[in-house]
Amino acid sequence: MRAIPYLNFNGQCEAAFRFYETLLGGEIQALMPFAGTPGEEYVPAEFRSKVMHACLKFGADQFIMGSDAFGEMYKPMQGMSVTLTIEDPSEAERVFNALAEKGTVRMPLQETFWALRFGDVLDAFGTPWMINCSRPDFVPAQKPEAQRSVA
């Protein structure tokens, strides 16, 4: 099983995916417009050139997918973040700084007790990102077995 983030945009999906492709050194696998699809007539004419489905592959087997949403179907992303775990602190800085350019830094990239670098940024396209570069010696606490009582 694998979890793949599926991001929604307000007409900026193609620009976002082109940016992510360059940023992450990936390759766009799909960039399909609404035009020419079976449900095209249900999409406003001015939105038909927008992206119905996009897929970006980066790294060995990492994916991000997304699409444009129109009208009331579009809601800004909230309650989640795309997290990138990056081994090299200088690479974490490069990625964070690129996302922060024209974006909003919510927590500066900095050293923490668990990470050589950690930061939180909302990029120019409205996507929330957490950039994490873990300490090699950090071992998260083991989760105790859940104790349940039956009433």
N, C-alpha and C positions, 0 to 999 in steps of 0.2 A: 504494500500500500504506500502511496505517496501523496502528500499534500502539495498542490500547486496553486499559488496565488492567482486569482482572476480579478483584474483591476478594471474599474469602470471610469470612463472619462466623459467629459462634456464637449466632445468634438475634437479633442486633442490626442486621441489614441495613437495615431500614426506618428505625430511629432514626438510623443513620449517614447514610443517603442524605438524610433530611430535614435533617440538620445541614449536609451538604455542599451541598445545594441553596441554603440560606440563605447559607452562607459564600461560595460561589463565584458567587452571583447566577445560578444555573442554573435548569433546569426538569426535573423528573422526567418522563421519557418513558414509562417502564414500571415497574410495581411489582406483579408477579404473585405471588400466594401459591401454595403447593403445592396447596391445596384447589381442587378442580374441574379438575385437570389429569389427563391419561391415566394418569400413574403415581402418583396420590394414594394408592392402597392400599399402596404400598411405603414410605410416609412415616409415621413414628409419629404417632398421632392428635394428640398434644400439640404437634406441630411443623407441622401442616398449615396453620396460619395464618401461618407464617413465609414469607419471601420466596424463591421459586424463581428469579426473575430480576428485576433492577432495572437501569435505565439512566438516567443523568443526563447531560443536555446542558448545557454551559456555554461561554461565549465564543462565537466564530463557529462553530466546528465541533469542539469538544473533547467527549470522552465519557469517562465512567467507568461501568463495569458491575459488577454484583456479585450475590451470593446468600448465603443462609444454608446452612450445611452442618451436618448433625447426626451425632451419634455419632462414630465413628472417622473419618468423612469430614472432620471439621473439624480443621485444623491451623493454628495461629497463623501469620500472615504473617512470613516471614523471608527473607533473601537478596535482598530487593528493596525499593525505595522508589518511591512516586509522587512525581515531581518536578514542581513548578510553577515555571515561569520567569515572573517578574513584573517589569515594567519600572520601576515606581515604588517606591522604598524604603519609603515610608509604607504603601503597600498590602501590601508584603511583610511589614512589621511587623504589620499588622492580621491578616493571614491566619495568620502564625506564632503570634501570641499567642492567637488563637481556637483553633487546633489544640492548643496547649500547655496551655490551660485544662483541667484534669482529665486531661491527658496526661503524657508524660514527655519532657523536653527531653534529647536525646542530644548535641546541639551547639548552644549558644546562637546566636541570630541575631546575626551580627556581620559586620564588614567583613573581606574576605580579599583576597589579591592578585588574584583574578579577579572578585570580586563586591563590589558596594556593600553587599550583605547576602547572607549564606548561613547557613542553619541546618538542623538535622535534628531531627525530633520524632516521637514515637510518640503518636498521638492516643488519646482515651479509648476508641475502638473497636478498637484494636490495629493500625491502619493506619500504616505508617511513611511519613513525608513528608520530602522535601527541598525547601526553599524557596530559590530562587536569584534574585537580582536582579543580573545581570551588569553589569560596568563597560562603558560605551559604547566605551571605547578598548581593551578587552581583546580580543586576537586569539589564540586558541589556537594552539599550535605546529602546524605542518603535519606530518602523519604521513609519515615517509619511506616510500618504496616498500619493500615487504617483500622482503627478500633471502633466498632459499632456496638451500640447497645440496643437491644430490642425491647421496646416498651410494651 
